[in-house]
Amino acid sequence: MVRYVDPSAGIELALANETYPELADVYSRPRTDASLKLAPDRLMGELLASLQRAGMNDYSSRGRPEDSPPGRAYLFVDQDGAQRLFPKPMSAAAEEARRAFVAMTLVMTEYYQHVGGGQYVDNPDGHDFFRGQR
């Protein structure tokens, strides 16, 4: 799973392998939001490789989202139980780290935009909207 969160902007994007066993029914149950999308395994592999090329291994450390400083954006990768966290660098951080974070957020948003997602909606009257359309 790869997750990008920016609390100050209200952004949360998450991609997980479509074969991730615990998420097999993610589109079949009600959720509070549709930020999590399931992507083909091959695409997730490409995403992970792209993040590595952008510097994920160089600038991240072991950690979970709870370890990120409160209110700060972060990228999180959980791959085969190994968890990596890359909080957004402060403005005083090395330029390379700041550039790497921006590059990784761009990579994540690019992949995320091209994956379709579904959302279970419990709205028995929703079909009425289409009855007026002719």
N, C-alpha and C positions, 0 to 999 in steps of 0.2 A: 504494500500500500504506500502511496505517496500522497502527502497532504501539504497544502499551502494555506496558511492562515494569516490574515492581517486584521487583527481586532479593530484597529483604528478606522479602517475602511469598511469593516463589516463583510470581509471576503473570507470564504472558506471553500476550497476546492479539494476534492479527494478522488483519487483513482485507485482502484484495486483490481487484481486479476479476476476475470470472470469465472475462473475455476476455484477461487478462494472458497473453501467449503462452508464457512460460517456465513457467507454472503450470497449463497445460491438463490435465496428467496428475497433478496433485498427489494426487488421491484414488485413483490407480491404482498407486501405488508405496509401498513400506514407508517409514514415517517414524518418528522417535524419539518424537514426540508429535503431538497433534492440535491444537496451538494456532493454526495457520494455517487460516483458512476462506476460501472464495471466495464473494464476494457479487455480486449483480447490479450491473451498471454504474450503473444509476439509483440504487440504494441507496448505492453508494460516493460518488456525487455529492452525495447528501443528507448523508452523513456528513461529507464535506469542508466543505460549507456550514455545517453545525452547528458544526464545530470552529472555523471562521472566526468565526462569531457569538460563540463563547465566548472568542475572543481568541488563536487560534493565531498569526495574523500579528503581533499586537502583542507577544507574549511569547516567541516562538520565534526561533531564529536558524538560519542555514545550518549544517548539520552532519549527522553520521551517528551511529548508536548508539555507536560506539567513542569519540566525542567527549564522551559523557556522563561525569560524574564517577563513578568506580567505586562500585558499590553503591547508587547513587541511582536512583530511579524516573525514567522519562522517557516522553514521547510522541514518536513519530517519524512523519513523513509523507514519503513519496516519491511525488511527483506529476509525471509527465512528466519525470523526471530531476532535478527540483528537490527537494532534500532539506532538510527543516526538522526541527529538534530542539528540544524543550522539556523540559529536565531539571526535576525537581521542585524548586521554589524552597526555599531554606533558610528556617528559621523567622524569620530576621531580614529576609527579603525583604519587599517591599511587599505589603500585604494584597491588593491587586488581582491581583497575580501569583499569589499563593497560591490565591485564589478561582478564578481562571481555570484553574489546573491541576486543581483539584478538579472544576470544571464539565466540563472536557474529558475527564477520566477517567470521569465519569458518562456523558457522551455516548458515549464509546467502548464502555463495558461494555453500555450499553443496545442499541446497534446489534449488538454482538457476540453477545449472548444470543439475538437474533431471527434469526440466520443459522444454518441447519443446517450440519453438517460431517460429513464421512465420514473413515474411517480404514481403510487397507488393513491387514489383519491376516493374517499368515502363521501359521495355526494349524490344521493338518489335522485335529486331534482336537476342534476346537471344536464340531462338530455333535453330539458325544456329549452335551453339556449338554442339548440339546433332545430327545434320545431318551427321557430320563427324565421329561419333562414330558407329562402326558396329562390 
